[in-house]
Amino acid sequence: MNVADQVTLSRIILTPVVVALWLAHAPKWHWIGLVVFIIAGMTDFVDGRLARHASKTTHFGAYMDPLADKILVLGSGLALIASNRLSVWIVLILLLREFAITGLRSILPAGTTMGASAVAKWKTTGQLFALGASAVLTGMVPIVFWVVALTLTIWSGIEYFYRYWPRA
Ligand SMILES: O=P(O)(O)OC[C@H](O)CO
């Protein structure tokens, strides 16, 4: 495991910390959780840059990076459902898309790498913004973020199937 992989791993380790803080009753913990969540989200940009800078993208990193994103997104989503700040239906859409894409990625023949597409990278960014907004805000702002995030979630999923299903 190189430094980039360790940064990826830190995203997974920070997920239960975010969940615990977002499940707390006092709003001040939600804001502290948001800070931890932002740090965890930023590791998504740092690990990719580190790996590319050192020209050391590992097989572990290529698999773990999108998986760590899904753990952070779905774990945080569960905390927000449990504290009545997010609809279960939104998280179900995320869950179905992320499992479908992970399944597609895993059935591709050896030698075919399904790297993260540009739309999928924006999708993850959109999901993180929407989750962060739902953690500390109410009203139109989280709704607008979720409209964008869900559009990118579905669009990137369809794009992956269109491009990779014929090769599966
Ligand atoms: O949609 P995926 O599975 O390619 O994941 C995209 C990554 O989360 C982008 O960082």
The ligand as an SDF file (V2000), in Angstrom:
LIG
                    3D

 10  9  0  0  0  0  0  0  0  0999 V2000
  -19.1930    5.6940  -10.0310 O   0  0  0  0  0  0  0  0  0  0  0  0
  -17.9300    5.0050   -9.7630 P   0  0  0  0  0  0  0  0  0  0  0  0
  -18.0910    3.6710   -9.1040 O   0  0  0  0  0  0  0  0  0  0  0  0
  -17.0220    4.9250  -10.9670 O   0  0  0  0  0  0  0  0  0  0  0  0
  -17.1270    5.8590   -8.6730 O   0  0  0  0  0  0  0  0  0  0  0  0
  -16.6260    7.1170   -9.0510 C   0  0  0  0  0  0  0  0  0  0  0  0
  -15.7300    7.6000   -7.9440 C   0  0  0  0  0  0  0  0  0  0  0  0
  -16.4420    7.6790   -6.7380 O   0  0  0  0  0  0  0  0  0  0  0  0
  -15.1520    8.9680   -8.3200 C   0  0  0  0  0  0  0  0  0  0  0  0
  -14.2090    9.3640   -7.3700 O   0  0  0  0  0  0  0  0  0  0  0  0
  1  2  2  0
  2  3  1  0
  2  4  1  0
  2  5  1  0
  5  6  1  0
  6  7  1  0
  7  8  1  0
  7  9  1  0
  9 10  1  0
M  END
$$$$
